[in-house]
Amino acid sequence: MSNELIRLTAREAIRRVLAGEITPLDLIDAAARRVADCEPRLNALPTLCFDRARDRAKRIMADKRRHDPGARGWLAGLPVAIKDLTDVAGVRTTYGSPIFKDHVPAASHPVVERIEANGGIVVAKSNTPEFGAGGSTFNEVFGRTANPWNTALTCGGSTGGGAAALAAGEIWLAQGTDHAGSLRRPASYCSVVGLRPSPGRVTRGAPNNLYAPLSVQGPMARNIPDLALFLDAMAGFCPRDPLTFDAPAVSFSEAVTRRERPKRIAFTADFGGQVPMDSETRDICRKAVRRFEELGAVVEEAAPDIGAMAEAFLVLRSQAFVVDREEQLKTHRDLLKADIIWNTEQGLKATPSRLAWADRERAAFYRRVAAFFETYDLLVTPGASTPAFDVNLRHPERIDGKPLEHYLGASLITGLTTLMGVPSLAVPCGFDQYGRPVGLQIVGRPRGEAALLAAGALLEEVTGLDRQVPIDPKPGIVPPV
């Protein structure tokens, strides 16, 4: 039965639990067996907590209200993975850093509390780059995470462990975070789906960057209806996060069921040549977006003017690193990886005038984006600038034959949409000549998650790519650059 269970969608697994056909313990056992089989090849879930999970499952099953679906929460006892940046009470949480290699938090992050209150059962922590910084998942504590489609390749970052675990069927849902594409790029590399919600849609708890909208918490899944379900389990007001707001009256799961069709869609492969983009990825994505025409939508090549946002993004991101890492740079410089030191020092060099300029650029950009979405329902781009690259590299060294100045060059296609302040979704759209997954990034209107998820579900229905996962991890070679 375990092989059958890991292939269920999250929604079907929950339906069977609520119908009494299986129990949360059955799902935990199925996940444990799949993890034991796949982890030697992937290293996606380095910290396991199955004993804790079974204790929680038994409490759920002993609850006198267990036959009331409303009392079980959205997830009803479904196993999930939590990114190793996010605290789970009593479970080793390292943030991918040697500084915290033995850290065991006493309390859970507010988003974990909400997931567990909604019936989610944490079975593992997923691997991440150190402090989530990087487009390839590796760190000095746990090592590298491989891509199940080809274990010689990266799964992306920074929610790479979650994406790889989903694609391999180790878990049904994965929580993650996103600053410059950390939910979207790994989803594109692993042929799963990931959503960067609007700032405030999901609590971030109480980070030092409490009033900054760059980093968010969000869901990852194998298909859009499961993704919507997980967002329902996460969304809502949290008194510990001043940017949060109430969950919508109509659930995201219901919005996906209604399948509202977009009417007018804009597509850009590279924002007029201002973003580096692999040529084959560009062609695959341009062809894939035309599938929306089968649904009655008009597709046009258009994009908001990005102005100087590529430069402003680096300024704003580096300032966030100063807030988060300045003190650790003073005390533990020798334990921080080079990318974190570089980002933080870039921020420390920025003058007040430079920071003010970047904020003015961001505000002007948002005004252009808001005006753009008065005309278009969605903006579609490639989900990543390259397909998955060598698992041993920090980042791709070249894109379409051109060398990158720094590692953020490969994240610009998703970093720009981060600065838009709107929700953004990664959904599979095909494979390149070497069998590497390629994804689309679909960007919605301000706080437009419902329409965005509905559009993603319609595209998924047309392509059928969601039915290709989970897969058994496959060995392979690194394709030529």
C-alpha positions, 0 to 999 in steps of 0.5 A, a space after each residue: 500500500 505504501 507505494 500507492 499512498 505516496 502517489 496520491 495527491 494531497 487532496 485524495 490522501 485527505 479525502 481517504 483519511 476523512 472517509 476512514 479508508 486510511 489513517 494519518 499513521 498509514 501516510 506517515 509510514 508510507 512517507 518513512 519508507 519512501 524517504 528511506 528509499 530515496 534519501 541516499 540518492 537525494 539528500 532532500 530531507 536531512 532531518 527527520 522527526 517521524 516519532 514526533 509525527 506519530 505522536 501527533 497523529 495519535 493525538 489527532 486520531 484520539 480526538 473525539 471530533 475526528 469524524 467532523 471534517 471541519 474540526 480536522 483542519 484543511 490538512 486532516 493529518 497529512 504529513 508535510 515537510 518544513 524548510 530548515 529555515 523555519 523553526 519546529 519545536 523540538 526538532 533540529 533546525 540549523 538554517 543551513 549554517 554551521 553556526 546553528 548546527 546543533 540548534 533545537 528550538 523550543 517553540 515553532 514558527 507561527 506558520 508551523 503553528 498554523 499548519 499544525 493547527 490545520 491538521 498538518 503533521 511535520 515529518 521532516 525538515 527540508 534542506 536549504 542553502 545557508 540562511 536561504 541564500 543561493 540558487 543551488 541547495 547545499 550547505 556545510 551542515 548537510 551537503 548538497 541536494 540532488 534533482 530527482 530528474 537527474 541526480 547530477 543536477 541541482 534542484 535549485 534553491 533555496 527551497 530545493 529540498 522541498 521541491 526534490 522531496 515532492 518530485 520524488 514522492 517523499 512528502 505530499 506538501 512542502 513549506 518554503 520561503 521566497 526572496 528572489 525566487 526560492 519557491 519558484 525556481 526549484 519548482 521549475 527545476 523539479 517539475 512541481 508547483 510553487 507559489 510566492 504569495 503576496 506580502 502579508 498573505 502568509 505570516 513570516 512570524 517576527 523576523 528582524 526585517 519585519 516591515 520589509 516585503 521581500 521575503 515571504 513564506 509560501 506553499 509548494 506541491 505537486 499540482 495546483 489544487 494541492 497548492 491552493 489547499 496548502 495556501 488555505 492552511 497557511 493564510 490569514 492574519 497573524 498578530 506577530 506580523 504587521 503586514 498580514 491580513 485576513 484570509 479571503 471569504 472564498 477559499 483558494 481551494 474553491 477558487 481553483 474549483 471555479 476555474 475563472 478563465 483569464 482573458 488577456 495575458 502578457 508574455 515576456 521572455 526577458 523583459 526586452 533583453 534586460 534579463 539573461 535567458 537561455 535560448 532553448 528555455 525562451 523557445 519552450 516557454 514562448 510555445 507553452 504560453 500559447 496553450 492559454 489560447 486554447 482556453 480562449 485567452 488573448 496572448 500578447 508580447 508585453 511587459 512593464 518597463 523595469 527601468 533600473 530595477 536590476 540594479 535597485 534589486 541588488 541594493 535592496 536585497 543587500 540591505 536586507 542582508 545587513 539587517 539579518 547578518 551584520 552581527 554574525 559577520 562580526 562574530 562568525 565571519 569564518 563560518 559564513 559562505 562567500 555569497 552571504 559575506 558579499 551580499 552583506 558587505 555590499 549593503 554595508 557600503 551603500 550610502 543613505 542616498 543610494 538606499 533612498 534611490 533604490 526605494 524610489 525606483 521600487 515605488 515607481 516600478 510598482 506604479 508601472 506594474 499596477 498600471 500594467 495590470 489594468 490591461 492584462 490579467 496575467 504576466 507570464 515569463 520563464 520560471 528560471 533563466 536556465 535549466 537545472 545545472 551541475 549540482 556541484 556549482 554554486 550557480 550557472 557560470 554563463 547564460 546563453 554564452 554570456 558570463 554572469 557578474 555575480 550569482 544573482 544574475 541567474 535569479 533576476 527573472 524571479 527577483 524582478 517579480 519579487 519587487 513587483 509586490 504581487 503573487 507569482 506562481 511557478 508551474 511546469 511547462 515542458 522539458 528541454 532536449 536533455 530531459 530537464 524540466 522547464 517551468 513558467 512563472 505566472 504573475 498575478 494582479 495585486 493580491 490576486 492569488 485566487 485568479 492566479 491559481 485558477 489560471 495555473 490549474 487550467 494550464 495544468 489541465 491542458 498540459 497534464 504535466 502534473 501527472 508525471 510526478 512523483 518519480 523515482 530518482 534517476 542518475 544522469 550526466 551534466 549536459 554540455 553548457 
